[in-house]
Amino acid sequence: MDQNSGWQGRIKTIEKDFSTAANEIKGGMNAQLCAYCKGSKKLCGKDRCPVLTKYYAQSKTQSMINSTNIAGSSPPGVFVGRYGYPKVLVGPLVPAETGDTMLYDTPERWIGKSIEDIVDFRMKLVRGMKPVEVTNVENGGRVIDITRELAMGSVSSDVEATFTKKPRGRLTFNSESQPYGPTAPIKGLDSGNIKIDQKIDKAYSDTDLLSKPAVINLYKNGIMVSRIQKAFSVGAFGIGKNRKFVPTRWSITAVDDMLGKDLMTNTKHAPFINDFEVYWTEELDNRWAVLMMPCSWRYELIEAWYPNTVWNPYGRDVVIFSDYEFLKNRTTYAKIGGCYYSARLAVNENLTARNRQAGCVIFREAHAGYIMPVGVWNVRENVRAAVRNKPRKFNNLKESLDFISTRMDIPMDRWIKTSGVLKDMLHQRRIEDFLTDDKPIEPDMDNTIEPNLERENEG
Amino acid sequence: MFKAKVKPEVLKEVIEIIATLVDEAKFSVGKTGLVIKAVDPAHVAMVELNISKGGFEEYKADDNELGVDIDKVKEVLKLAKPGDEITMEHDEEKSQMVFKVGNITRRMSLVDTTGISDPKVPNLTLPVIVSVRTQELRQGIRASESVSDHIALTATPDGFEMASEGDTDSVDLKLPKDLLESLECKEEVRSLFPLDYFSNMIKAISTGTAVTMRMGNDYPVKIEFSIADGKGEVTYLLAPRIESD
C-alpha cells in the first residue's frame, strides 16, 4: 500500500466536509466550532486561528538563542510541517544543550508533568526548517539526510545546525502534535555518530515492505509509538518509490489508526470481559473515565469542554460532542479528530494484553485549567494511564454510570444524550432479553439518574 | 461425510442471508438437509436457515457440524459462471471443505466450531402476521435511510406502515390492506428497529419474494421467507429498540 496517499485523500475530504459544516452553522462564531476545528480547519473563516494566536502572543518571546548557530543534542526529534503541501518544511529539533535530551520529544514520558514543564521542554527545541517536496525523500541534500537519520535515532545525538536567521522564539501549537518552540530556516546540519534504532533501520532498508506491516512489526517489537511516528513522518517506511514525507500531525494519526485497527482485529474475536469496568485518571485538569462493558466491540470518545478551556474559548456553556463506531470499521474520518484514534489505540492495547473484548466508552471532561493544547499524545497517554489503574467493577451499566457521575461534573443524562453507544446500550434490546416469553426486560436505567443541571455551568 | 452439488444462485442466496449477520457460521449438516443458525456479535439479530435435501442437485450427509468462513465462500461464488454447478465436499482427514467450480478446486480449512456460539432461539408469541413483497419493504427502507437510524413498523387492522423520525424530518410509507399479500391483525402493534440491521436483512432477500413478518408491541420482529424455490426456509429475528424517555 502506498504509505500516505490514502491519508492525504482522506484529509482533503475531511476538510471539505468541514467547510460544508462551517457553512451550515450560521451566525458566525459558534461555540461548537472551535471544538471541532481545534485550530486546524479555519472553520471561523479567519486566516489565523484567533485562539492559537492568543497563545502565541502570551508565550515567551525572548529568544534564548542569540546566534545563527546551535550545537546541541537532538532528543532526537524532527518536525515535518503541513503548510504548502506537497512542498513542506522539514528539519531537526535541536536544543542548545548537550546530554540526554530525549525527554523533550518523548510524550510517553510526560505523564505527571505540568503544562509549564511541557512548554519548557518544547521551548528549548529549535525547529530547523528546510523546504522540500514530499516525494523527494532521497535527494533532499545533507540537511534532509541527517534529519532522517535523527528521526530513526534511538538516543540523543550531538548535532550542529546553522541557520540563515536567528531562531525566532515563540511557541507554536496545534491540536495533533506537541507544541514546538523557536524556528529558523536551516542551511547546514552536521552530526556526530547518530545511533540509529536497529529495528527501524531494518524496516527502512526493506524497500519492498509496505508501510503498514512495517509500522505494526515495529510496534510489536516494542518500539515506542512516538518513535514510529517520527520515522513514519520522514518517509522511512513503505515501498521504495512510494516513500514520502508525511506532515508530523498526519503521521501521528496515521500511526495511531493503523496500530489501533490492527489490535482491533484481535479484540473483535476475543472473549468478552466479565464485568462492567470503570477506569479513572485525572491530569492537566482533564478528567478521564474509561468504561468497558462486557459486550461486542464498540467504541466512543465523548469530550466535554468547559467554557474558557482551549477549544471552547468563546462559549458560555459546556461544549460536548462525541464520535463512535460499532463492530464494523468506520469509513469516515472521526469528526472529533486525531484524539479519537489515539484513545482507540490505548483501549485496544489494554484489551489485547488480556485477550478480551469489550465495548468502550471514554468520557473526557476538560476543565478550566486546561489552557493550552498540548497534542493528541495527551489523549493517548492519559487513556493508557487510566487503563493501567485498577478498575472499579460493577454488575451493570447503571451502577457503572452512577459511579462515573460521582467523579464527573456533567450530569449523566447529558453524556447519554450525546452518546451513540450508551443510547444503544440503553435502548436496543438483545435477542437474549426475550429468551423467556415474558414481558421484555425493562431497562435498568430509566428514571434512576438524577439530572443535576445546576452544576453544568460551573467551570 | 458431507457431499453436495448446488446451483451457484442457491448457494449465493444462502451466503448472502448469513453474511448480513456473521463472518463465520456453523453449517449443521444432516441426512435431511442443511441448517444454519447464527446470531450477530452484538446479539441484536439472529437467523435460522433450513434447506432441505431437495434444494441441492445432489446431497449426501451424515450428521456433522462444519465451521465455515463466509467470506471465503463468497470468493468461490465469484468464480462460478452461469450454468455452473458447485460441488462441496468435506475432507475429514484434513478438516477442509473442498469446493469444485468448473475446473477449479478450492480447498478451504474449516473454522473451529467450538468458538461459534449456538444461539438460543426465543420462543415468542407474536399476535400479528403481515405478508408483503420485498420491493415494498425496500421502498420504505430507502425512504427512511436519509431521515433516521431507526425504523418503526406498525400494523393496524387496516394496513402496515413503515415510519422514520429524525430530529427535524420524518417519513412514512403506508401500505393499505389491499397492497399486502395478507394481514392478520386485531389491534395495532408497533415496534422500533435499528434501520441498518433491518435494511441489510431485507436487502439479502431475493427480489419478488413474499415476506411474512410476525410482530408484537415493543417486541422482536420475525421475518420469514422461503429460498431455493421453496426448498428452504429462513427466519430472521430482530430485537427492538425501546424508546423510553
Interface residues (C-beta under 8 A of the other chain):
Chain A: K268 H269 C295 S296 W297 R298 F326 L327 H427 Q428 R429 R430 I431 E432 D433 F434 L435 T436 D437 P440 P443 D446
Chain B: V39 P41 A42 H43 V44 A45 M46 G115 P119 K120 P122 N123 L124 T125 P194 D218 Y219 P220 L237 A239 P240 R241 I242 E243 S244 D245
